[in-house]
Amino acid sequence: MKLISPPVRRTATAPATAPGARLGWLDALRGIAALIVALHHFDVLRMLPFGGAVWRNFDMGLFGVMLFFIVSGYIIPASLERRGDVRAFWIGRIFRIYPALIAAFVLSILMLPAGDGSVALLRTGDDLASLVANGLMLQDLLGVINGMNVTWTLCYEMVFYFLVTALFTRGLHRHSAPIAAALAGLALAVGTAVGTQLISAELGSTRQLLLIVTPLVLAGLAGVLSGRPVLTGTGALLLGGVGLFLITLNSRAPAFETWMIFATMFAGTVVYRAQHGQLARLPALLSCGFVVVAGVLVGWLYNHGEALDRTWSSGWKAWSVGYLAAWALFGVGFLLRGRRFPRVLTWLGAISFSVYLLHIPLLRTIEPLVGVPPQPSSVLGRIAWTALFLGVVLAVSHLMYRLVEMPMQRLGRRVQKAADRRWPSAAHPAPAASTAPAETVPTEAAPAEAVRVLSGPPRTGG
């Protein structure tokens, strides 16, 4: 469904730097976030003499997660608007995420014993519910155990796609600044006053909720993949409504964290719009500034007691400092966006989704082979163990990127072209044309790949 015409190329004002340099900063940020996430699950802080103090005051996991979410918020709406085609966007997302996710599940189930809690797909006692909920990538919002304990963040990513698509089809996608500020304000106002998974508790049955949500989501996806304006708009609204319903009443995370996740992603979109002249700098600064302050405040106000069991952090300082650090690093990357970044960082960013999916299963596979735990006692032993872990993870992730991710993305583009030939999308007047120069619009990138990490051993519920 074409909703906007392609933006006009402005050759007179095109920046001199190469496209690779402009997009390299995003890859570098994703690469750093992926490495931090892997090292956090590796429990690297236990190897450092000052690791305990760091753990109490800085949540490495939250840092990596929120950095991923900011990058995702920056680039996902830009990808949709660059295409101007809802069906093309969704085909791209499907082929970007699902092949690697399926491959990771298969490898993990083959590598890990049934008692390993980091992979729970087909190991929950209700295989049908597990397959359906994880297949929709909404399991963490449906009261179903995550098929892999890190994939809960993909649920929030999926709902973000729902919301972005709904806003785009209604011509409301340019209102990122008030949306981000409103969601941050909601996080501050609600905090922990609203309970978690209210619908699951009320229904008393996961399958009942699945029976309600599954046909609605499938109908919505059919609509956005139809290429027909009316069906696309209806499907997008259906998906957006289901997403809002689930995150409001059935999120596993406390309300302040749930709403801050979406506030953060929409704030990332605000940065993109301000950069490309779609939004004045003052409202952009006010909106992003409020989101950052709210992110720090909600940790201080609410991340105590029972909430710690749901955010998996050591305390409010760890949450707030980690959140602030994510924005600080994103700001540094943004300021350096015109420079070329080391190739190793852009490569790491390219394979970051595979690193995200595979690092825990690989860790659980390597540990018994080398007799870890316990952790090596000598400094040399710890360095060697860390190098071995990272080497295996990066090598296997590179192979998955080359053998699964890249071919499937190419197949997705062919499927999209075939769909356009077989079922041409009807033209639709644009709600608002993009003002960004064509050559500066980011190409479609990896999903947030936000790995919510755990403090200590991975838990099956997260």
C-alpha positions as CSV (number, residue, x, y, z in Angstrom):
1,M,0.0,0.0,0.0
2,K,1.7,3.2,-1.2
3,L,1.0,6.0,1.1
4,I,3.6,8.6,0.3
5,S,5.5,9.4,-2.9
6,P,9.3,9.0,-2.9
7,P,11.0,12.1,-1.5
8,V,12.7,14.4,-4.0
9,R,16.5,14.1,-4.1
10,R,18.1,17.4,-3.2
11,T,21.4,17.2,-5.0
12,A,22.3,20.8,-4.1
13,T,22.3,20.2,-0.4
14,A,23.6,16.7,-0.2
15,P,26.3,16.3,2.4
16,A,29.7,15.5,1.2
17,T,30.2,12.5,3.5
18,A,29.7,9.0,2.1
19,P,26.5,7.1,2.9
20,G,28.6,4.4,4.7
21,A,29.9,7.1,7.1
22,R,26.5,8.4,7.9
23,L,25.0,5.0,8.6
24,G,28.1,3.6,10.2
25,W,27.3,5.3,13.5
26,L,24.0,3.3,13.8
27,D,25.8,0.0,13.1
28,A,28.5,0.9,15.6
29,L,25.9,1.6,18.3
30,R,24.1,-1.7,17.7
31,G,27.4,-3.5,17.7
32,I,28.4,-1.9,21.1
33,A,25.0,-2.7,22.5
34,A,25.2,-6.3,21.4
35,L,28.7,-6.7,22.9
36,I,27.6,-5.2,26.2
37,V,24.6,-7.5,26.3
38,A,26.7,-10.6,25.6
39,L,29.2,-9.7,28.2
40,H,26.5,-9.0,30.8
41,H,25.0,-12.5,30.3
42,F,28.6,-13.8,30.4
43,D,28.6,-12.3,33.9
44,V,31.8,-10.4,33.2
45,L,31.4,-8.2,36.3
46,R,32.1,-11.2,38.5
47,M,35.6,-11.3,37.0
48,L,36.4,-7.7,37.9
49,P,37.6,-6.6,41.3
50,F,35.2,-3.7,41.2
51,G,32.4,-5.6,39.5
52,G,30.1,-5.6,42.6
53,A,30.1,-1.8,42.8
54,V,29.4,-1.5,39.1
55,W,26.5,-4.0,39.3
56,R,24.8,-2.1,42.2
57,N,25.1,1.3,40.4
58,F,24.9,0.5,36.7
59,D,22.7,-2.0,34.9
60,M,24.7,-3.1,31.9
61,G,21.6,-5.0,30.6
62,L,19.3,-2.0,30.7
63,F,22.0,0.1,29.1
64,G,22.2,-2.3,26.1
65,V,18.4,-2.7,25.9
66,M,17.6,1.0,25.9
67,L,20.4,1.8,23.4
68,F,18.9,-0.8,21.0
69,F,15.4,0.7,21.6
70,I,16.6,4.3,20.8
71,V,18.3,3.1,17.6
72,S,15.2,1.2,16.6
73,G,13.0,4.2,17.3
74,Y,15.3,6.3,15.1
75,I,15.3,4.0,12.1
76,I,12.1,1.9,12.0
77,P,9.7,4.7,11.2
78,A,12.2,6.1,8.8
79,S,12.3,2.8,7.0
80,L,8.5,2.7,6.7
81,E,8.3,6.3,5.5
82,R,11.1,5.9,3.1
83,R,9.3,3.0,1.4
84,G,5.9,4.7,1.6
85,D,4.5,1.1,1.3
86,V,3.1,-0.7,4.4
87,R,3.2,-4.1,2.7
88,A,6.8,-3.7,1.7
89,F,7.7,-2.7,5.2
90,W,6.0,-5.7,6.8
91,I,7.4,-8.2,4.3
92,G,10.9,-6.7,5.0
93,R,10.3,-7.0,8.8
94,I,9.1,-10.6,8.5
95,F,12.0,-11.8,6.5
96,R,14.4,-9.8,8.6
97,I,13.4,-11.3,11.9
98,Y,11.7,-14.7,11.6
99,P,14.3,-16.7,9.6
100,A,17.0,-15.9,12.1
101,L,14.7,-16.4,15.0
102,I,13.6,-19.9,13.8
103,A,17.2,-20.9,13.0
104,A,18.2,-19.8,16.6
105,F,15.4,-21.8,18.1
106,V,16.3,-24.9,16.1
107,L,20.0,-24.6,17.0
108,S,19.3,-23.9,20.6
109,I,16.9,-26.9,21.0
110,L,19.5,-29.2,19.4
111,M,22.4,-27.9,21.5
112,L,20.8,-27.6,25.0
113,P,19.3,-30.2,27.2
114,A,15.6,-30.0,28.1
115,G,16.4,-28.8,31.7
116,D,18.1,-25.7,30.5
117,G,15.7,-22.8,31.2
118,S,17.2,-20.4,28.7
119,V,15.2,-22.2,25.9
120,A,11.7,-23.0,26.8
121,L,9.9,-23.4,23.4
122,L,8.1,-26.7,23.3
123,R,9.2,-27.3,26.9
124,T,6.5,-25.6,28.8
125,G,3.9,-28.3,29.0
126,D,1.6,-26.5,26.6
127,D,3.4,-26.7,23.2
128,L,0.5,-25.2,21.2
129,A,0.3,-22.1,23.3
130,S,4.1,-21.8,23.3
131,L,4.3,-22.0,19.5
132,V,1.4,-19.7,18.8
133,A,2.4,-16.9,21.3
134,N,6.1,-17.0,20.4
135,G,5.2,-17.2,16.7
136,L,3.2,-14.0,17.0
137,M,6.2,-12.5,19.0
138,L,3.7,-11.4,21.7
139,Q,4.4,-14.1,24.3
140,D,5.6,-11.7,27.0
141,L,2.3,-9.8,26.7
142,L,0.2,-13.0,26.7
143,G,1.4,-14.6,29.8
144,V,3.4,-17.3,27.9
145,I,7.0,-18.2,28.8
146,N,9.4,-16.8,26.3
147,G,10.7,-19.4,23.9
148,M,14.1,-18.0,24.6
149,N,14.6,-16.0,27.7
150,V,15.9,-13.0,25.8
151,T,13.1,-12.7,23.2
152,W,10.7,-10.8,25.5
153,T,12.1,-7.6,24.1
154,L,10.9,-8.6,20.6
155,C,7.4,-8.4,21.9
156,Y,7.8,-4.7,22.6
157,E,9.5,-4.3,19.2
158,M,6.5,-5.9,17.5
159,V,4.0,-3.7,19.3
160,F,6.1,-0.7,18.2
161,Y,5.7,-1.9,14.6
162,F,1.9,-2.1,15.2
163,L,1.8,1.5,16.6
164,V,4.0,3.0,13.9
165,T,2.0,1.4,11.1
166,A,-1.3,2.6,12.6
167,L,0.0,6.1,13.0
168,F,1.4,6.1,9.5
169,T,-1.8,5.0,7.8
170,R,-3.8,7.7,9.7
171,G,-1.3,10.4,8.8
172,L,-0.3,10.9,12.4
173,H,3.2,9.7,12.2
174,R,4.7,13.1,12.4
175,H,3.5,13.6,16.0
176,S,6.4,11.7,17.5
177,A,7.3,14.5,20.0
178,P,4.0,14.8,21.8
179,I,3.6,11.0,21.7
180,A,7.0,10.4,23.3
181,A,6.4,13.1,25.9
182,A,2.9,11.7,26.7
183,L,4.2,8.2,27.1
184,A,7.0,9.3,29.4
185,G,4.4,11.3,31.4
186,L,2.3,8.2,31.7
187,A,5.2,6.3,33.0
188,L,5.7,8.9,35.7
189,A,2.0,9.1,36.6
190,V,1.2,5.4,36.6
191,G,4.5,3.9,38.0
192,T,3.5,0.7,39.6
193,A,-0.1,1.7,40.5
194,V,-1.4,-0.6,37.7
195,G,-0.8,-4.3,38.2
196,T,0.9,-6.6,35.7
197,Q,-0.8,-9.2,33.5
198,L,-4.3,-8.2,34.6
199,I,-6.1,-9.9,31.7
200,S,-4.3,-13.2,32.1
201,A,-5.2,-13.2,35.8
202,E,-8.8,-12.3,35.1
203,L,-9.3,-14.9,32.4
204,G,-7.4,-17.5,34.4
205,S,-6.3,-19.2,31.2
206,T,-3.6,-18.4,28.7
207,R,-5.4,-20.2,26.0
208,Q,-8.5,-18.0,26.3
209,L,-6.4,-14.9,25.8
210,L,-4.7,-16.5,22.8
211,L,-8.0,-17.5,21.3
212,I,-9.0,-13.8,21.5
213,V,-5.8,-12.2,20.4
214,T,-4.5,-14.6,17.7
215,P,-7.4,-14.1,15.1
216,L,-7.3,-10.4,15.6
217,V,-3.5,-10.2,15.0
218,L,-3.7,-12.5,12.0
219,A,-6.6,-10.4,10.5
220,G,-4.6,-7.3,11.1
221,L,-1.5,-8.7,9.4
222,A,-3.6,-9.9,6.5
223,G,-4.9,-6.4,6.1
224,V,-1.5,-4.7,6.1
225,L,-0.1,-7.3,3.7
226,S,-3.1,-6.9,1.3
227,G,-1.9,-3.8,-0.5
228,R,-5.5,-2.4,-0.5
229,P,-5.9,1.0,1.1
230,V,-9.0,0.2,3.1
231,L,-7.8,-3.2,4.2
232,T,-4.4,-1.8,5.1
233,G,-5.8,1.0,7.2
234,T,-8.3,-1.3,8.9
235,G,-5.6,-3.9,9.6
236,A,-3.2,-1.3,10.9
237,L,-5.8,0.1,13.3
238,L,-6.6,-3.5,14.5
239,L,-2.9,-4.2,15.2
240,G,-2.4,-0.9,16.9
241,G,-5.5,-1.5,19.1
242,V,-4.4,-5.0,20.1
243,G,-0.9,-3.7,20.9
244,L,-2.2,-0.9,23.1
245,F,-4.6,-3.3,24.9
246,L,-1.8,-5.8,25.7
247,I,0.8,-3.3,26.9
248,T,-1.7,-1.5,29.0
249,L,-3.3,-4.4,30.7
250,N,-1.2,-7.5,30.3
251,S,2.5,-6.5,30.3
252,R,4.8,-8.6,32.5
253,A,7.1,-5.7,33.1
254,P,6.0,-3.0,35.6
255,A,4.0,-0.1,34.0
256,F,6.8,2.5,34.4
257,E,9.2,0.3,32.4
258,T,6.7,-0.6,29.7
259,W,5.7,3.0,29.0
260,M,9.3,4.1,29.2
261,I,10.3,1.6,26.5
262,F,7.8,3.1,24.1
263,A,8.6,6.6,25.1
264,T,12.2,5.9,24.4
265,M,11.5,4.5,21.0
266,F,9.3,7.4,19.9
267,A,12.0,9.8,21.3
268,G,14.4,8.1,18.9
269,T,12.0,9.0,16.1
270,V,12.0,12.6,17.3
271,V,15.8,12.7,16.9
272,Y,15.4,11.5,13.3
273,R,12.7,14.0,12.5
274,A,14.6,16.9,14.0
275,Q,17.8,15.9,12.1
276,H,15.9,15.9,8.8
277,G,14.0,19.1,9.2
278,Q,10.6,17.5,9.9
279,L,10.5,18.9,13.4
280,A,11.8,22.1,14.9
281,R,14.8,21.7,17.2
282,L,13.1,23.3,20.3
283,P,10.1,21.0,20.6
284,A,12.5,18.1,19.7
285,L,14.8,19.0,22.5
286,L,12.0,19.6,25.0
287,S,10.4,16.2,24.1
288,C,13.6,14.2,24.3
289,G,14.8,16.0,27.4
290,F,11.6,15.2,29.2
291,V,11.8,11.6,28.2
292,V,15.4,11.3,29.5
293,V,14.5,13.0,32.8
294,A,11.4,10.8,33.1
295,G,13.5,7.7,32.5
296,V,15.8,8.7,35.4
297,L,13.0,9.7,37.7
298,V,10.9,6.5,37.3
299,G,13.8,4.4,38.4
300,W,14.2,6.5,41.5
301,L,10.5,6.6,42.2
302,Y,9.4,3.1,41.4
303,N,12.2,0.6,40.9
304,H,12.1,-0.8,44.5
305,G,10.8,-3.9,46.2
306,E,8.7,-6.2,44.0
307,A,9.5,-4.2,40.9
308,L,13.1,-5.3,41.1
309,D,11.9,-8.9,40.4
310,R,10.4,-7.7,37.1
311,T,13.1,-5.3,35.9
312,W,15.9,-7.7,37.0
313,S,18.0,-4.8,38.2
314,S,19.8,-4.4,41.5
315,G,18.1,-1.1,42.5
316,W,17.0,2.3,41.3
317,K,20.5,3.6,40.7
318,A,21.4,0.8,38.4
319,W,18.2,1.4,36.4
320,S,18.5,5.1,36.2
321,V,22.2,5.3,35.5
322,G,21.9,2.6,32.9
323,Y,19.1,4.4,31.2
324,L,20.9,7.7,31.2
325,A,24.1,6.1,29.9
326,A,22.2,4.7,26.9
327,W,21.1,8.2,25.9
328,A,24.6,9.5,26.5
329,L,26.2,7.0,24.2
330,F,23.5,7.5,21.5
331,G,24.2,11.3,21.8
332,V,27.9,10.7,21.2
333,G,27.2,8.5,18.2
334,F,24.8,11.1,16.8
335,L,27.4,13.8,17.2
336,L,30.0,11.7,15.4
337,R,27.5,10.5,12.7
338,G,29.5,12.1,9.9
339,R,32.7,10.2,10.7
340,R,33.7,6.8,9.6
341,F,33.6,4.2,12.3
342,P,36.0,1.3,12.7
343,R,35.0,-1.6,10.4
344,V,34.9,-4.0,13.3
345,L,32.1,-2.0,14.9
346,T,30.0,-1.8,11.8
347,W,30.5,-5.5,11.2
348,L,29.5,-6.2,14.8
349,G,26.4,-4.1,14.2
350,A,25.6,-6.1,11.1
351,I,25.7,-9.4,13.0
352,S,24.2,-8.0,16.2
353,F,20.8,-9.8,15.8
354,S,22.5,-13.1,15.5
355,V,24.7,-12.2,18.5
356,Y,21.6,-11.4,20.4
357,L,19.8,-14.6,19.6
358,L,22.8,-17.0,20.0
359,H,25.0,-15.8,22.8
360,I,23.2,-17.4,25.7
361,P,22.7,-20.8,24.0
362,L,26.3,-20.8,23.0
363,L,27.4,-19.9,26.5
364,R,25.4,-22.7,27.9
365,T,26.9,-25.1,25.4
366,I,30.5,-24.0,25.9
367,E,30.4,-23.9,29.7
368,P,30.2,-27.7,30.4
369,L,32.9,-28.4,27.7
370,V,35.5,-26.2,29.5
371,G,34.4,-26.9,33.1
372,V,32.9,-23.5,33.7
373,P,31.4,-22.5,36.2
374,P,33.2,-22.0,38.5
375,Q,34.9,-18.9,37.0
376,P,38.6,-19.3,36.4
377,S,40.6,-18.0,39.4
378,S,43.6,-16.6,37.6
379,V,43.6,-13.4,35.6
380,L,45.0,-15.2,32.6
381,G,42.3,-17.9,32.9
382,R,39.6,-15.3,33.0
383,I,41.0,-13.5,29.9
384,A,41.2,-16.8,28.0
385,W,37.7,-17.8,29.0
386,T,36.3,-14.4,27.9
387,A,38.2,-14.6,24.6
388,L,36.9,-18.1,23.9
389,F,33.3,-17.1,24.6
390,L,33.4,-14.0,22.4
391,G,35.3,-15.8,19.7
392,V,32.8,-18.6,19.4
393,V,29.8,-16.2,19.6
394,L,31.1,-13.8,17.0
395,A,32.2,-16.6,14.6
396,V,28.9,-18.5,14.8
397,S,26.9,-15.2,14.6
398,H,28.8,-14.3,11.5
399,L,28.0,-17.6,9.9
400,M,24.3,-17.2,10.7
401,Y,24.3,-13.7,9.3
402,R,25.9,-14.9,6.1
403,L,24.0,-18.2,5.7
404,V,20.6,-17.2,7.1
405,E,20.0,-13.5,7.5
406,M,21.4,-12.2,4.2
407,P,19.8,-14.8,2.0
408,M,16.5,-14.5,3.7
409,Q,16.6,-10.7,3.3
410,R,17.3,-11.1,-0.4
411,L,14.4,-13.6,-0.6
412,G,12.2,-11.1,1.1
413,R,12.9,-8.5,-1.5
414,R,12.1,-11.0,-4.2
415,V,8.8,-11.8,-2.5
416,Q,8.0,-8.2,-2.2
417,K,8.6,-7.6,-5.9
418,A,6.5,-10.7,-6.8
419,A,3.7,-9.5,-4.6
420,D,3.7,-6.1,-6.2
421,R,3.6,-7.8,-9.7
422,R,0.8,-10.2,-8.7
423,W,-1.2,-7.9,-6.5
424,P,-0.3,-4.3,-7.3
425,S,-0.7,-1.9,-4.4
426,A,-3.4,0.7,-5.1
427,A,-2.1,4.3,-4.9
428,H,-3.2,6.3,-2.0
429,P,-2.7,10.0,-1.4
430,A,0.1,10.8,1.0
431,P,-0.8,12.0,4.5
432,A,2.4,14.0,4.5
433,A,5.4,13.7,2.2
434,S,8.9,13.2,3.6
435,T,11.1,16.2,3.6
436,A,14.3,14.3,4.2
437,P,16.7,14.0,1.3
438,A,16.5,10.6,-0.3
439,E,20.2,9.9,0.2
440,T,20.1,10.6,3.9
441,V,17.2,8.4,4.8
442,P,18.5,5.3,6.7
443,T,18.1,2.0,4.9
444,E,16.1,-0.6,6.7
445,A,18.2,-1.9,9.6
446,A,18.0,-4.6,12.1
447,P,15.2,-4.6,14.7
448,A,15.9,-3.2,18.1
449,E,17.4,-6.5,18.8
450,A,17.0,-5.3,22.3
451,V,18.1,-8.0,24.6
452,R,16.7,-7.4,28.0
453,V,19.4,-8.9,30.2
454,L,19.2,-10.5,33.6
455,S,21.1,-9.8,36.7
456,G,22.7,-13.2,37.2
457,P,21.6,-16.5,35.6
458,P,18.9,-16.2,33.0
459,R,15.3,-16.8,34.2
460,T,12.8,-18.8,32.2
461,G,10.2,-16.1,32.6
462,G,12.3,-13.4,31.0
